[in-house]
Amino acid sequence: MAQVPYLFADEPTGNLDEGNASKIMDLIDILHAETKNTIIMITHDRDIADRADKVYRLHGGLIKKL
Protein backbone atom coordinates (compact mmCIF):
# COMPACT_ATOMS: atom_id res chain seq x y z
CA MET A 1 0.00 0.00 0.00
CA ALA A 2 1.37 3.43 -0.94
CA GLN A 3 2.05 5.89 1.83
CA VAL A 4 0.08 9.13 1.73
CA PRO A 5 2.35 12.09 2.61
CA TYR A 6 -0.43 14.30 4.01
CA LEU A 7 -3.23 13.97 6.52
CA PHE A 8 -5.99 16.59 6.37
CA ALA A 9 -8.09 16.85 9.54
CA ASP A 10 -11.00 19.28 9.80
CA GLU A 11 -11.89 19.73 13.49
CA PRO A 12 -10.89 16.16 14.46
CA THR A 13 -11.77 16.88 18.10
CA GLY A 14 -14.63 19.31 17.56
CA ASN A 15 -17.44 17.25 19.09
CA LEU A 16 -15.42 15.38 21.71
CA ASP A 17 -15.05 15.86 25.44
CA GLU A 18 -11.63 16.96 26.68
CA GLY A 19 -10.46 13.44 27.59
CA ASN A 20 -11.30 11.90 24.23
CA ALA A 21 -9.96 14.94 22.37
CA SER A 22 -6.64 14.43 24.13
CA LYS A 23 -6.60 10.74 23.16
CA ILE A 24 -7.27 11.58 19.50
CA MET A 25 -4.48 14.15 19.53
CA ASP A 26 -2.13 11.62 21.14
CA LEU A 27 -2.93 9.22 18.27
CA ILE A 28 -2.31 11.95 15.70
CA ASP A 29 1.03 12.73 17.39
CA ILE A 30 2.00 9.03 17.25
CA LEU A 31 0.99 8.83 13.60
CA HIS A 32 3.13 11.85 12.81
CA ALA A 33 6.12 10.48 14.74
CA GLU A 34 5.93 7.12 12.98
CA THR A 35 5.24 8.34 9.42
CA LYS A 36 6.74 11.86 9.38
CA ASN A 37 3.69 12.85 7.32
CA THR A 38 2.59 16.45 7.12
CA ILE A 39 -0.62 16.97 9.08
CA ILE A 40 -2.81 19.90 8.12
CA MET A 41 -5.47 20.42 10.76
CA ILE A 42 -8.23 22.97 11.17
CA THR A 43 -9.29 23.74 14.73
CA HIS A 44 -10.89 26.45 16.82
CA ASP A 45 -9.34 24.97 19.98
CA ARG A 46 -6.22 26.90 20.99
CA ASP A 47 -5.01 24.06 23.22
CA ILE A 48 -5.04 21.75 20.19
CA ALA A 49 -3.33 24.38 18.04
CA ASP A 50 -0.61 24.78 20.67
CA ARG A 51 0.44 21.18 20.01
CA ALA A 52 1.36 22.01 16.41
CA ASP A 53 4.83 22.80 15.08
CA LYS A 54 3.45 25.66 12.97
CA VAL A 55 0.21 27.59 13.40
CA TYR A 56 -1.50 29.80 10.86
CA ARG A 57 -4.54 31.93 11.61
CA LEU A 58 -7.27 32.88 9.17
CA HIS A 59 -8.54 36.35 9.98
CA GLY A 60 -10.40 38.75 7.72
CA GLY A 61 -9.79 36.52 4.73
CA LEU A 62 -6.01 36.57 5.24
CA ILE A 63 -3.76 33.73 6.40
CA LYS A 64 -1.14 34.80 8.94
CA LYS A 65 1.62 32.68 10.51
CA LEU A 66 1.71 32.93 14.29
CORRATA-V739062 format. One record per residue. N is the residue number from 0. PSI is psi in degrees with one decimal (NA if undefined). Layout:
[[N/PSI] [N/PSI]]
This chain:
[[0/134.0] [1/142.3] [2/136.8] [3/124.2] [4/-8.7] [5/146.7] [6/122.4] [7/126.6] [8/114.2] [9/105.4] [10/56.9] [11/-16.9] [12/11.2] [13/-37.0] [14/21.8] [15/152.6] [16/167.5] [17/-40.6] [18/-47.2] [19/-34.4] [20/-42.0] [21/-39.9] [22/-41.8] [23/-43.3] [24/-35.7] [25/-41.7] [26/-40.8] [27/-40.0] [28/-42.7] [29/-45.4] [30/-45.7] [31/-44.0] [32/-38.0] [33/-32.5] [34/-20.2] [35/20.4] [36/154.3] [37/130.9] [38/121.6] [39/115.0] [40/137.7] [41/130.7] [42/152.8] [43/-5.0] [44/112.0] [45/-30.9] [46/-38.3] [47/-44.7] [48/-34.0] [49/-17.8] [50/-8.8] [51/154.9] [52/-38.1] [53/141.7] [54/132.1] [55/144.6] [56/134.7] [57/119.3] [58/124.5] [59/30.1] [60/3.6] [61/144.9] [62/127.3] [63/130.7] [64/134.4] [65/NA]]
